[in-house]
Amino acid sequence: IRSASLLMNSSDDNFSGSWTTCMIGCNKTPPQDVAHLQFESKIAFKLVWVPSEFTSFVLVDDDGKLLKVGHPTGLLPDLMHRQYNYRLVEGSKYAVEASNLS
């Protein structure tokens, strides 16, 4: 996370990172989401729900490389939101690892 963060002064701990969650446009090559366009930065990770069941997810880095696979229990986000999450990355480097697990 540190390598993909913008360091800035903070009254809490001297330095803290900046991050954003907007994924719209990340399916383009090169990615055209807020992190890449507005902040000209890499992402530390992206959470992508695994299609067809949408009960597991992957965390991938800025190159789409798999960092972790998650199998959450308990209450999950609404299925519609998990499906939309995947649709935002579908066809991009960020979707490859999730697609491989489906």
Secondary structure, DSSP 8 states (H G I E B T S, - for coil): -GGGS--EEETTTEEE-------TTTTSSS--SHHHHTS----S-EEEE-TTT---EEEE-TT--EEEEE---SS---HHHHHHHHHHHTTSTTTHHHHHH-
